[in-house]
Amino acid sequence: MKKIRFVLTVAFIAASAHVFGQGQIIDFLKAGQADANALSQSYLLPYGEMLGVNLNSGWYNSAKVHKVGGFDITISASYTTAPNSKKNFKPGTYETIQTDADMVPTMAGSSKQSAGFYLQEDPTKTNLLNIEGADADVFASPMIQAAIGLPFHTEIMGRFMPKTSYGDFGDAGLWGLGLKHSIKDYIPFIKRVPFLEASVLAAYTDFDAKLSVSEPGLGAGNLETAAGAFTSRLLIGVNVPVVSFYTGLGYGTTTSNFDLIGDFNVAGETDPITDPIALEYTTSGFDFNAGMRLRFGIFSLHGDYTVGEYSVITAGVGINFR
């Protein structure tokens, strides 16, 4: 369990460090607090949305509901990719800076892309800061969860990772709770076919993390992340002795907050500013996934693909009983 928690922490820290390790966001403070927040909001958009979408994945690998006392323990990994439309953003109107670039790379953009910003009153157009892509167009995270069957054709699911430290670099943790209820008996056609299953699911995941960040001359502190993700699904599946197929159609919402905590030097200010950047991202919408599970006694392997604005591939192993 400790190794899995450690892997989760490293997965988040590695993805975050890829974006923040070069001080890109802190560097935005050279443009002043208002413009730094505006640039950060656009630059980190794919990261904030990928995190939320990723947390909504991996909740199920079957439409079947456990019998009373039945259970499963599953370890899975979800791989989320950003669409091309999120790899650049159109610069807006800023208070103190401007750029001649038509499009600016986000953190999901190519590291070969860049855009220079200069002060509006500077006739020489000397670069104040340079925004570069970070090639961070994917987000992968492992997950461990368990489910147990309850009366009334219902099962309860949970995922929990106590906050785990990665030395002085940062820490991360999460918890989640879900319910799945069989509706097979309410649908005449499916009720008559033994190998067909139908159920509904609702689940919520909460994630928080802290990453140490610094940039010489500008300051040092923490990037604190809090994310919540809710999904509701209609599941349809086919269960036969060795293999099962499942699909899920549902609606999800996510919220991700990123706060730069600490005292930082900000352009235009004589004294350091405390907690200069605060960002929030929300997503909502329908998505669809399809997958397959193979069972070998009580052991299983599964994989599925989610179609949405951000596509997700999930794969995992588990122990299943009843």
C-alpha positions as CSV (number, residue, x, y, z in Angstrom):
1,M,0.0,0.0,0.0
2,K,2.8,2.4,0.8
3,K,4.4,1.7,-2.5
4,I,1.2,2.5,-4.3
5,R,0.7,5.8,-2.4
6,F,4.3,6.6,-3.2
7,V,3.7,6.0,-6.9
8,L,0.6,8.2,-6.9
9,T,2.6,11.0,-5.3
10,V,5.5,10.6,-7.7
11,A,3.0,10.6,-10.7
12,F,1.6,13.9,-9.6
13,I,4.9,15.5,-8.6
14,A,6.6,14.4,-11.9
15,A,3.8,15.9,-14.0
16,S,3.8,19.1,-11.9
17,A,7.5,19.5,-11.9
18,H,7.5,19.2,-15.7
19,V,5.5,22.4,-15.8
20,F,6.8,24.3,-12.7
21,G,10.4,23.0,-12.5
22,Q,11.7,25.7,-14.8
23,G,9.8,28.4,-12.9
24,Q,7.5,29.3,-15.8
25,I,4.5,30.3,-13.8
26,I,6.6,32.2,-11.2
27,D,8.2,34.0,-14.1
28,F,4.9,35.4,-15.1
29,L,5.1,37.6,-12.0
30,K,7.4,39.9,-14.0
31,A,4.3,41.1,-15.7
32,G,2.5,42.1,-12.5
33,Q,0.0,40.3,-10.4
34,A,-3.1,40.8,-12.7
35,D,-1.4,39.8,-15.9
36,A,0.4,36.9,-14.1
37,N,-2.9,35.4,-13.1
38,A,-4.4,35.9,-16.6
39,L,-1.4,34.3,-18.3
40,S,-1.3,31.4,-15.7
41,Q,-5.0,30.8,-16.2
42,S,-4.5,30.3,-19.9
43,Y,-1.2,28.5,-19.7
44,L,-2.3,25.9,-17.1
45,L,-5.8,25.2,-18.6
46,P,-5.0,21.8,-20.0
47,Y,-3.3,20.7,-16.8
48,G,-6.3,21.8,-14.6
49,E,-8.8,20.1,-16.9
50,M,-6.8,16.9,-17.3
51,L,-6.4,16.5,-13.6
52,G,-10.2,16.7,-13.0
53,V,-11.0,14.3,-15.9
54,N,-8.4,11.8,-14.7
55,L,-9.9,11.7,-11.3
56,N,-13.3,10.7,-12.7
57,S,-11.9,7.7,-14.5
58,G,-11.3,4.1,-13.3
59,W,-14.3,3.7,-11.1
60,Y,-15.7,0.5,-12.7
61,N,-14.7,-2.4,-14.9
62,S,-18.1,-4.1,-15.0
63,A,-21.8,-3.2,-15.2
64,K,-22.5,-6.1,-12.7
65,V,-23.1,-5.3,-9.1
66,H,-21.6,-7.6,-6.4
67,K,-23.8,-9.9,-4.4
68,V,-24.1,-9.2,-0.7
69,G,-20.6,-9.7,0.8
70,G,-18.9,-9.9,-2.6
71,F,-16.0,-7.6,-3.1
72,D,-13.2,-6.5,-5.4
73,I,-9.8,-4.8,-5.0
74,T,-8.5,-3.1,-8.1
75,I,-5.3,-1.3,-9.0
76,S,-5.5,0.7,-12.2
77,A,-3.8,3.5,-14.1
78,S,-5.5,6.2,-16.2
79,Y,-3.7,8.0,-19.0
80,T,-5.4,11.3,-20.1
81,T,-4.4,13.2,-23.2
82,A,-5.1,16.9,-24.1
83,P,-6.7,17.7,-27.4
84,N,-4.8,19.8,-30.0
85,S,-7.2,22.7,-29.3
86,K,-5.8,23.0,-25.8
87,K,-2.1,23.3,-26.9
88,N,-2.3,27.0,-27.7
89,F,-4.3,30.0,-26.6
90,K,-5.1,33.3,-28.2
91,P,-3.5,36.1,-26.2
92,G,-5.9,38.6,-24.6
93,T,-5.7,42.2,-23.7
94,Y,-3.4,42.7,-20.7
95,E,-2.7,45.6,-18.3
96,T,1.0,46.0,-18.8
97,I,2.3,43.6,-21.5
98,Q,1.6,42.5,-25.0
99,T,2.9,40.1,-27.7
100,D,3.0,40.1,-31.4
101,A,2.3,36.4,-31.5
102,D,-1.1,35.3,-32.9
103,M,-1.1,32.1,-30.7
104,V,0.7,31.3,-27.4
105,P,1.6,27.7,-26.3
106,T,0.0,26.3,-23.2
107,M,1.9,23.8,-21.0
108,A,0.5,21.1,-23.3
109,G,2.1,22.8,-26.3
110,S,5.4,21.8,-27.9
111,S,8.6,22.9,-26.2
112,K,9.7,24.1,-29.7
113,Q,7.0,26.7,-29.6
114,S,7.4,30.0,-27.7
115,A,6.0,33.5,-27.6
116,G,7.7,36.7,-26.3
117,F,5.9,39.3,-24.2
118,Y,7.2,42.9,-23.7
119,L,6.0,45.9,-21.8
120,Q,3.4,48.0,-23.7
121,E,5.3,51.2,-23.3
122,D,8.6,49.7,-24.5
123,P,9.3,50.9,-28.1
124,T,12.1,48.4,-28.5
125,K,9.8,45.5,-27.8
126,T,12.5,43.8,-25.6
127,N,11.2,40.5,-24.2
128,L,10.2,40.8,-20.6
129,L,9.3,37.1,-20.5
130,N,9.1,34.2,-22.9
131,I,6.3,31.6,-22.7
132,E,7.3,28.1,-23.9
133,G,5.3,24.9,-24.3
134,A,6.2,22.1,-21.8
135,D,5.3,19.1,-23.9
136,A,3.0,18.2,-21.0
137,D,0.0,17.0,-23.0
138,V,-0.6,13.8,-21.0
139,F,-1.5,13.1,-17.3
140,A,-1.1,9.6,-15.9
141,S,-2.0,8.5,-12.4
142,P,-2.4,5.1,-10.6
143,M,-5.4,4.3,-8.5
144,I,-6.3,1.7,-5.9
145,Q,-9.9,1.1,-4.9
146,A,-12.2,-1.5,-3.4
147,A,-15.9,-2.3,-3.6
148,I,-18.2,-4.5,-1.5
149,G,-21.8,-5.7,-2.2
150,L,-24.6,-4.5,0.0
151,P,-28.3,-5.5,0.2
152,F,-30.8,-4.2,-2.4
153,H,-28.6,-4.9,-5.4
154,T,-26.2,-2.1,-4.4
155,E,-22.4,-1.9,-3.8
156,I,-20.3,0.8,-2.2
157,M,-16.9,1.7,-3.6
158,G,-14.1,3.6,-2.1
159,R,-10.6,4.9,-3.1
160,F,-8.2,6.3,-0.5
161,M,-4.6,7.4,-0.6
162,P,-3.4,9.0,2.7
163,K,-1.3,12.0,2.0
164,T,2.2,10.8,1.1
165,S,5.3,12.9,1.2
166,Y,8.0,13.0,-1.5
167,G,10.8,14.4,0.6
168,D,11.0,18.2,0.5
169,F,9.6,18.3,-3.0
170,G,5.9,17.8,-2.2
171,D,3.1,15.5,-1.2
172,A,-0.3,14.3,-2.5
173,G,-3.3,12.3,-1.3
174,L,-6.9,11.6,-2.3
175,W,-10.1,9.9,-1.2
176,G,-13.3,9.0,-3.1
177,L,-16.7,7.4,-2.5
178,G,-19.1,5.8,-5.0
179,L,-22.3,3.8,-5.2
180,K,-23.4,1.4,-7.9
181,H,-27.0,0.1,-8.1
182,S,-28.3,-2.6,-10.4
183,I,-31.3,-1.7,-12.5
184,K,-31.5,-5.0,-14.4
185,D,-34.8,-6.0,-12.8
186,Y,-36.4,-2.7,-13.9
187,I,-35.7,-3.4,-17.6
188,P,-37.8,-6.3,-19.0
189,F,-35.6,-7.2,-21.9
190,I,-32.3,-7.2,-19.9
191,K,-34.1,-8.9,-17.0
192,R,-34.8,-12.0,-19.1
193,V,-31.2,-12.3,-20.4
194,P,-28.9,-13.9,-17.8
195,F,-25.7,-12.5,-19.3
196,L,-26.8,-8.9,-19.7
197,E,-26.3,-6.4,-16.9
198,A,-27.4,-2.8,-16.3
199,S,-26.6,-0.5,-13.4
200,V,-26.2,3.2,-12.5
201,L,-23.2,4.7,-10.7
202,A,-22.5,7.9,-8.9
203,A,-19.0,8.7,-7.5
204,Y,-16.9,11.6,-6.2
205,T,-13.1,11.9,-5.8
206,D,-11.3,14.6,-3.8
207,F,-7.6,15.3,-4.4
208,D,-5.1,17.6,-2.8
209,A,-1.4,18.1,-3.2
210,K,1.5,20.5,-2.5
211,L,4.5,21.2,-4.6
212,S,7.5,23.2,-3.6
213,V,8.4,25.9,-6.2
214,S,11.0,28.6,-6.4
215,E,12.7,31.0,-8.8
216,P,15.8,33.0,-8.0
217,G,15.0,36.7,-7.5
218,L,11.2,36.2,-7.4
219,G,10.7,34.0,-4.4
220,A,9.9,30.5,-3.1
221,G,6.8,28.8,-1.8
222,N,4.3,26.1,-2.6
223,L,1.8,25.4,-5.4
224,E,-1.2,24.0,-3.6
225,T,-3.7,22.0,-5.6
226,A,-7.3,21.0,-4.6
227,A,-9.5,19.1,-7.1
228,G,-12.9,17.5,-6.9
229,A,-14.5,15.3,-9.5
230,F,-18.1,13.9,-9.7
231,T,-19.4,11.4,-12.2
232,S,-22.8,9.8,-12.8
233,R,-23.1,6.9,-15.2
234,L,-25.5,4.4,-16.9
235,L,-23.6,1.1,-17.3
236,I,-24.5,-1.7,-19.7
237,G,-22.5,-4.9,-19.8
238,V,-22.3,-8.5,-21.0
239,N,-20.9,-11.0,-18.5
240,V,-19.9,-14.5,-19.5
241,P,-17.6,-16.8,-17.5
242,V,-14.2,-15.6,-18.8
243,V,-14.8,-12.3,-20.5
244,S,-17.1,-9.4,-20.0
245,F,-17.7,-6.2,-22.0
246,Y,-19.0,-3.0,-20.5
247,T,-20.0,0.5,-21.6
248,G,-20.7,3.6,-19.7
249,L,-22.5,6.8,-20.7
250,G,-22.5,9.6,-18.2
251,Y,-22.2,13.2,-17.1
252,G,-19.2,14.5,-15.1
253,T,-18.2,17.7,-13.5
254,T,-14.8,18.7,-12.2
255,T,-13.2,21.6,-10.3
256,S,-9.5,22.2,-9.9
257,N,-7.8,25.0,-7.9
258,F,-4.2,26.0,-8.1
259,D,-2.8,28.5,-5.5
260,L,0.7,29.9,-5.4
261,I,1.3,30.2,-1.7
262,G,4.1,32.3,-0.2
263,D,5.7,35.7,-0.5
264,F,6.9,36.6,-4.0
265,N,8.4,39.7,-5.7
266,V,5.9,41.0,-8.2
267,A,6.6,43.7,-10.9
268,G,5.2,47.1,-9.9
269,E,5.1,46.3,-6.2
270,T,7.7,47.6,-3.7
271,D,7.0,44.8,-1.2
272,P,6.6,41.1,-1.7
273,I,3.0,39.9,-2.4
274,T,1.6,37.1,-0.4
275,D,-0.2,34.3,-2.3
276,P,-0.1,36.2,-5.7
277,I,-1.7,33.6,-8.0
278,A,-5.1,31.8,-7.5
279,L,-6.6,29.8,-10.4
280,E,-9.8,27.7,-10.8
281,Y,-10.8,25.4,-13.6
282,T,-14.2,23.8,-14.1
283,T,-15.4,21.2,-16.7
284,S,-18.6,19.5,-17.3
285,G,-20.1,17.4,-20.0
286,F,-21.1,14.0,-21.3
287,D,-18.6,11.2,-22.2
288,F,-18.7,7.6,-23.2
289,N,-16.4,4.7,-22.6
290,A,-16.2,1.0,-23.6
291,G,-14.0,-1.7,-22.2
292,M,-13.3,-5.4,-21.6
293,R,-12.4,-7.5,-18.6
294,L,-10.8,-10.9,-18.5
295,R,-11.3,-13.2,-15.5
296,F,-9.0,-16.0,-14.4
297,G,-10.6,-17.4,-11.3
298,I,-10.7,-14.5,-8.8
299,F,-8.1,-12.5,-10.7
300,S,-8.9,-10.1,-13.6
301,L,-7.4,-7.8,-16.1
302,H,-9.3,-4.9,-17.7
303,G,-8.9,-2.0,-20.0
304,D,-11.2,0.7,-21.4
305,Y,-11.2,3.9,-23.5
306,T,-13.2,7.0,-22.7
307,V,-14.3,9.3,-25.6
308,G,-14.6,12.9,-24.6
309,E,-12.9,16.3,-25.1
310,Y,-10.0,14.7,-23.1
311,S,-9.7,11.0,-24.0
312,V,-8.7,8.6,-21.3
313,I,-7.2,5.1,-21.5
314,T,-7.5,3.0,-18.3
315,A,-6.0,-0.4,-17.6
316,G,-5.7,-2.5,-14.4
317,V,-5.7,-5.7,-12.5
318,G,-7.9,-6.9,-9.7
319,I,-9.2,-9.5,-7.3
320,N,-12.9,-10.2,-7.6
321,F,-15.2,-12.4,-5.5
322,R,-18.9,-13.0,-6.1
